[in-house]
């Protein structure tokens, strides 16, 4: 759950948890990879949205990306805390 919640401050939190705990717990390894993949996907979306601000559409996309990121990060933390396996929608798999 901590991996998902640390995603609220960026991809560095899940990255640190994954690097420290990946060999100690397969569950933490799996969940940290999911959180990290999602945070990196959102980072790419933020960069694309910022670039698209030059053609005005980015001003609409950035709030939607922010809302999407917030809702799914909190949803993942809640589901993981209750013991369920959560898969982020639209997350690019960088780490398997």
N, CA and C atoms as an extended XYZ file, in Angstrom:
288
Properties=species:S:1:pos:R:3:atomname:S:1:resname:S:1:resid:I:1 pbc="F F F"
N         0.826       -1.188        0.000 N   UNK     1
C         0.000        0.000        0.000 CA  UNK     1
C         0.873        1.257        0.000 C   UNK     1
N         1.970        1.213        0.730 N   UNK     2
C         2.856        2.374        0.822 CA  UNK     2
C         3.417        2.738       -0.553 C   UNK     2
N         3.732        1.731       -1.354 N   UNK     3
C         4.261        1.993       -2.701 CA  UNK     3
C         3.283        2.809       -3.523 C   UNK     3
N         2.029        2.468       -3.439 N   UNK     4
C         1.018        3.183       -4.210 CA  UNK     4
C         0.821        4.603       -3.672 C   UNK     4
N         0.783        4.749       -2.353 N   UNK     5
C         0.594        6.079       -1.771 CA  UNK     5
C         1.799        6.983       -2.006 C   UNK     5
N         2.997        6.410       -2.006 N   UNK     6
C         4.172        7.221       -2.287 CA  UNK     6
C         4.174        7.728       -3.724 C   UNK     6
N         3.366        7.123       -4.564 N   UNK     7
C         3.204        7.618       -5.917 CA  UNK     7
C         2.589        9.006       -5.959 C   UNK     7
N         1.951        9.416       -4.873 N   UNK     8
C         1.368       10.758       -4.807 CA  UNK     8
C         2.439       11.841       -4.767 C   UNK     8
N         3.674       11.472       -4.464 N   UNK     9
C         4.771       12.445       -4.471 CA  UNK     9
C         5.692       12.239       -5.662 C   UNK     9
N         5.339       11.332       -6.557 N   UNK    10
C         6.149       11.103       -7.751 CA  UNK    10
C         6.599        9.661       -7.862 C   UNK    10
N         7.400        9.387       -8.878 N   UNK    11
C         7.844        8.015       -9.112 CA  UNK    11
C         9.026        7.623       -8.234 C   UNK    11
N         9.642        8.559       -7.545 N   UNK    12
C        10.817        8.267       -6.713 CA  UNK    12
C        10.446        7.380       -5.522 C   UNK    12
N         9.304        7.605       -4.905 N   UNK    13
C         8.869        6.804       -3.758 CA  UNK    13
C         8.739        5.326       -4.095 C   UNK    13
N         7.939        4.966       -5.114 N   UNK    14
C         7.843        3.555       -5.491 CA  UNK    14
C         9.191        2.973       -5.940 C   UNK    14
N        10.016        3.798       -6.584 N   UNK    15
C        11.328        3.325       -7.021 CA  UNK    15
C        12.205        2.950       -5.831 C   UNK    15
N        12.218        3.777       -4.804 N   UNK    16
C        13.027        3.496       -3.617 CA  UNK    16
C        12.522        2.243       -2.908 C   UNK    16
N        11.216        2.138       -2.721 N   UNK    17
C        10.647        0.948       -2.070 CA  UNK    17
C        10.982       -0.304       -2.871 C   UNK    17
N        10.858       -0.227       -4.178 N   UNK    18
C        11.156       -1.394       -5.019 CA  UNK    18
C        12.622       -1.778       -4.919 C   UNK    18
N        13.517       -0.817       -4.960 N   UNK    19
C        14.949       -1.128       -4.884 CA  UNK    19
C        15.345       -1.729       -3.539 C   UNK    19
N        14.711       -1.283       -2.476 N   UNK    20
C        15.048       -1.774       -1.139 CA  UNK    20
C        14.421       -3.133       -0.852 C   UNK    20
N        13.161       -3.317       -1.222 N   UNK    21
C        12.394       -4.494       -0.796 CA  UNK    21
C        12.180       -5.568       -1.863 C   UNK    21
N        12.678       -5.389       -3.080 N   UNK    22
C        12.352       -6.318       -4.163 CA  UNK    22
C        12.817       -7.743       -3.908 C   UNK    22
N        13.894       -7.922       -3.175 N   UNK    23
C        14.399       -9.268       -2.898 CA  UNK    23
C        13.817       -9.870       -1.624 C   UNK    23
N        13.165       -9.062       -0.809 N   UNK    24
C        12.667       -9.541        0.477 CA  UNK    24
C        11.229      -10.052        0.416 C   UNK    24
N        10.426       -9.501       -0.479 N   UNK    25
C         9.019       -9.884       -0.532 CA  UNK    25
C         8.524       -9.864       -1.972 C   UNK    25
N         8.022      -10.986       -2.454 N   UNK    26
C         7.496      -10.999       -3.826 CA  UNK    26
C         6.252      -10.116       -3.996 C   UNK    26
N         5.474       -9.962       -2.941 N   UNK    27
C         4.280       -9.113       -3.014 CA  UNK    27
C         4.684       -7.653       -3.154 C   UNK    27
N         5.631       -7.217       -2.343 N   UNK    28
C         6.106       -5.833       -2.425 CA  UNK    28
C         6.778       -5.595       -3.775 C   UNK    28
N         7.525       -6.567       -4.258 N   UNK    29
C         8.174       -6.462       -5.559 CA  UNK    29
C         7.131       -6.243       -6.656 C   UNK    29
N         6.084       -7.047       -6.651 N   UNK    30
C         5.034       -6.966       -7.667 CA  UNK    30
C         4.279       -5.635       -7.594 C   UNK    30
N         3.890       -5.246       -6.381 N   UNK    31
C         3.103       -4.014       -6.225 CA  UNK    31
C         3.938       -2.772       -6.499 C   UNK    31
N         5.197       -2.782       -6.107 N   UNK    32
C         6.065       -1.633       -6.370 CA  UNK    32
C         6.300       -1.472       -7.868 C   UNK    32
N         6.435       -2.577       -8.580 N   UNK    33
C         6.592       -2.500      -10.038 CA  UNK    33
C         5.341       -1.915      -10.684 C   UNK    33
N         4.178       -2.338      -10.201 N   UNK    34
C         2.929       -1.789      -10.744 CA  UNK    34
C         2.844       -0.284      -10.500 C   UNK    34
N         3.161        0.126       -9.272 N   UNK    35
C         3.096        1.548       -8.928 CA  UNK    35
C         4.106        2.345       -9.744 C   UNK    35
N         5.309        1.810       -9.883 N   UNK    36
C         6.346        2.501      -10.636 CA  UNK    36
C         5.976        2.607      -12.119 C   UNK    36
N         5.454        1.537      -12.688 N   UNK    37
C         5.029        1.572      -14.092 CA  UNK    37
C         3.940        2.626      -14.305 C   UNK    37
N         2.988        2.692      -13.393 N   UNK    38
C         1.912        3.672      -13.527 CA  UNK    38
C         2.445        5.091      -13.391 C   UNK    38
N         3.313        5.316      -12.423 N   UNK    39
C         3.849        6.662      -12.217 CA  UNK    39
C         4.685        7.119      -13.408 C   UNK    39
N         5.433        6.211      -14.014 N   UNK    40
C         6.205        6.567      -15.205 CA  UNK    40
C         5.290        6.847      -16.397 C   UNK    40
N         4.205        6.098      -16.509 N   UNK    41
C         3.224        6.343      -17.567 CA  UNK    41
C         2.595        7.726      -17.398 C   UNK    41
N         2.255        8.073      -16.164 N   UNK    42
C         1.665        9.385      -15.896 CA  UNK    42
C         2.685       10.497      -16.164 C   UNK    42
N         3.949       10.254      -15.848 N   UNK    43
C         4.983       11.247      -16.126 CA  UNK    43
C         5.068       11.523      -17.632 C   UNK    43
N         5.020       10.484      -18.427 N   UNK    44
C         5.025       10.646      -19.884 CA  UNK    44
C         3.789       11.423      -20.335 C   UNK    44
N         2.643       11.124      -19.739 N   UNK    45
C         1.405       11.840      -20.084 CA  UNK    45
C         1.513       13.319      -19.701 C   UNK    45
N         2.124       13.617      -18.559 N   UNK    46
C         2.319       15.005      -18.127 CA  UNK    46
C         3.194       15.757      -19.123 C   UNK    46
N         4.271       15.114      -19.548 N   UNK    47
C         5.178       15.758      -20.513 CA  UNK    47
C         4.446       16.015      -21.829 C   UNK    47
N         3.692       15.023      -22.296 N   UNK    48
C         2.927       15.191      -23.532 CA  UNK    48
C         1.878       16.298      -23.375 C   UNK    48
N         1.214       16.335      -22.244 N   UNK    49
C         0.220       17.379      -21.989 CA  UNK    49
C         0.839       18.768      -21.953 C   UNK    49
N         2.022       18.860      -21.355 N   UNK    50
C         2.714       20.148      -21.314 CA  UNK    50
C         3.082       20.609      -22.720 C   UNK    50
N         3.605       19.695      -23.525 N   UNK    51
C         3.948       20.034      -24.904 CA  UNK    51
C         2.700       20.456      -25.675 C   UNK    51
N         1.591       19.769      -25.429 N   UNK    52
C         0.344       20.100      -26.123 CA  UNK    52
C        -0.275       21.419      -25.654 C   UNK    52
N         0.239       21.974      -24.563 N   UNK    53
C        -0.244       23.291      -24.133 CA  UNK    53
C         0.063       24.358      -25.179 C   UNK    53
N         1.071       24.117      -25.998 N   UNK    54
C         1.408       25.080      -27.041 CA  UNK    54
C         0.361       25.113      -28.151 C   UNK    54
N        -0.462       24.075      -28.229 N   UNK    55
C        -1.569       24.080      -29.184 CA  UNK    55
C        -2.916       24.035      -28.463 C   UNK    55
N        -2.934       24.504      -27.241 N   UNK    56
C        -4.115       24.739      -26.412 CA  UNK    56
C        -4.768       23.473      -25.848 C   UNK    56
N        -4.718       22.362      -26.527 N   UNK    57
C        -5.389       21.157      -26.032 CA  UNK    57
C        -4.788       20.665      -24.712 C   UNK    57
N        -3.536       20.978      -24.464 N   UNK    58
C        -2.881       20.562      -23.230 CA  UNK    58
C        -3.529       21.149      -21.988 C   UNK    58
N        -4.112       22.334      -22.134 N   UNK    59
C        -4.776       22.967      -20.986 CA  UNK    59
C        -6.005       22.183      -20.553 C   UNK    59
N        -6.572       21.430      -21.453 N   UNK    60
C        -7.698       20.559      -21.120 CA  UNK    60
C        -7.185       19.216      -20.608 C   UNK    60
N        -6.110       18.725      -21.214 N   UNK    61
C        -5.592       17.411      -20.852 CA  UNK    61
C        -4.928       17.380      -19.471 C   UNK    61
N        -4.191       18.405      -19.118 N   UNK    62
C        -3.459       18.375      -17.842 CA  UNK    62
C        -4.368       18.178      -16.625 C   UNK    62
N        -5.492       18.884      -16.495 N   UNK    63
C        -6.377       18.602      -15.354 CA  UNK    63
C        -6.955       17.185      -15.388 C   UNK    63
N        -7.250       16.687      -16.589 N   UNK    64
C        -7.774       15.316      -16.701 CA  UNK    64
C        -6.724       14.288      -16.308 C   UNK    64
N        -5.481       14.520      -16.709 N   UNK    65
C        -4.387       13.622      -16.325 CA  UNK    65
C        -4.215       13.647      -14.815 C   UNK    65
N        -4.261       14.837      -14.225 N   UNK    66
C        -4.112       14.953      -12.783 CA  UNK    66
C        -5.219       14.191      -12.044 C   UNK    66
N        -6.448       14.354      -12.496 N   UNK    67
C        -7.582       13.679      -11.870 CA  UNK    67
C        -7.467       12.161      -12.014 C   UNK    67
N        -7.135       11.706      -13.197 N   UNK    68
C        -6.918       10.284      -13.481 CA  UNK    68
C        -5.838        9.717      -12.557 C   UNK    68
N        -4.718       10.432      -12.446 N   UNK    69
C        -3.598       10.001      -11.604 CA  UNK    69
C        -4.013        9.904      -10.129 C   UNK    69
N        -4.689       10.915       -9.624 N   UNK    70
C        -5.094       10.941       -8.221 CA  UNK    70
C        -6.077        9.821       -7.895 C   UNK    70
N        -7.102        9.662       -8.713 N   UNK    71
C        -8.125        8.651       -8.450 CA  UNK    71
C        -7.538        7.245       -8.473 C   UNK    71
N        -6.764        6.935       -9.512 N   UNK    72
C        -6.263        5.570       -9.631 CA  UNK    72
C        -5.142        5.259       -8.644 C   UNK    72
N        -4.381        6.260       -8.219 N   UNK    73
C        -3.367        6.026       -7.192 CA  UNK    73
C        -4.031        5.700       -5.852 C   UNK    73
N        -5.037        6.458       -5.475 N   UNK    74
C        -5.745        6.202       -4.212 CA  UNK    74
C        -6.513        4.885       -4.290 C   UNK    74
N        -7.150        4.613       -5.414 N   UNK    75
C        -7.881        3.361       -5.588 CA  UNK    75
C        -6.946        2.155       -5.459 C   UNK    75
N        -5.764        2.252       -6.046 N   UNK    76
C        -4.785        1.158       -5.944 CA  UNK    76
C        -4.353        0.951       -4.497 C   UNK    76
N        -4.124        2.032       -3.759 N   UNK    77
C        -3.716        1.909       -2.360 CA  UNK    77
C        -4.811        1.252       -1.526 C   UNK    77
N        -6.044        1.636       -1.738 N   UNK    78
C        -7.166        1.068       -0.975 CA  UNK    78
C        -7.344       -0.417       -1.307 C   UNK    78
N        -7.316       -0.755       -2.595 N   UNK    79
C        -7.477       -2.158       -3.004 CA  UNK    79
C        -6.335       -3.026       -2.478 C   UNK    79
N        -5.123       -2.524       -2.558 N   UNK    80
C        -3.966       -3.283       -2.079 CA  UNK    80
C        -4.024       -3.454       -0.571 C   UNK    80
N        -4.470       -2.434        0.144 N   UNK    81
C        -4.581       -2.527        1.597 CA  UNK    81
C        -5.593       -3.587        2.015 C   UNK    81
N        -6.631       -3.779        1.204 N   UNK    82
C        -7.632       -4.795        1.539 CA  UNK    82
C        -7.240       -6.190        1.041 C   UNK    82
N        -6.058       -6.300        0.457 N   UNK    83
C        -5.552       -7.612        0.043 CA  UNK    83
C        -5.884       -8.004       -1.379 C   UNK    83
N        -6.537       -7.114       -2.108 N   UNK    84
C        -6.893       -7.414       -3.493 CA  UNK    84
C        -5.725       -7.089       -4.424 C   UNK    84
N        -5.696       -7.781       -5.552 N   UNK    85
C        -4.691       -7.515       -6.565 CA  UNK    85
C        -5.248       -6.454       -7.498 C   UNK    85
N        -4.572       -5.323       -7.615 N   UNK    86
C        -5.065       -4.218       -8.432 CA  UNK    86
C        -4.157       -4.014       -9.635 C   UNK    86
N        -4.766       -3.848      -10.801 N   UNK    87
C        -4.020       -3.571      -12.022 CA  UNK    87
C        -4.443       -2.199      -12.524 C   UNK    87
N        -3.471       -1.312      -12.659 N   UNK    88
C        -3.762        0.025      -13.161 CA  UNK    88
C        -4.218       -0.037      -14.611 C   UNK    88
N        -5.248        0.735      -14.948 N   UNK    89
C        -5.634        0.794      -16.368 CA  UNK    89
C        -4.671        1.709      -17.121 C   UNK    89
N        -4.380        1.384      -18.322 N   UNK    90
C        -3.567        2.211      -19.217 CA  UNK    90
C        -2.113        2.383      -18.784 C   UNK    90
N        -1.603        1.540      -17.916 N   UNK    91
C        -0.206        1.659      -17.490 CA  UNK    91
C         0.690        0.903      -18.465 C   UNK    91
N         1.731        1.573      -18.899 N   UNK    92
C         2.720        0.936      -19.775 CA  UNK    92
C         3.633        0.084      -18.901 C   UNK    92
N         3.912       -1.131      -19.315 N   UNK    93
C         4.764       -2.021      -18.522 CA  UNK    93
C         6.223       -1.797      -18.882 C   UNK    93
N         6.921       -1.039      -18.032 N   UNK    94
C         8.349       -0.819      -18.201 CA  UNK    94
C         9.133       -1.909      -17.477 C   UNK    94
N         8.646       -2.266      -16.287 N   UNK    95
C         9.283       -3.317      -15.471 CA  UNK    95
C         8.349       -4.516      -15.403 C   UNK    95
N         8.886       -5.689      -15.679 N   UNK    96
C         8.049       -6.894      -15.607 CA  UNK    96
C         8.368       -7.680      -14.362 C   UNK    96
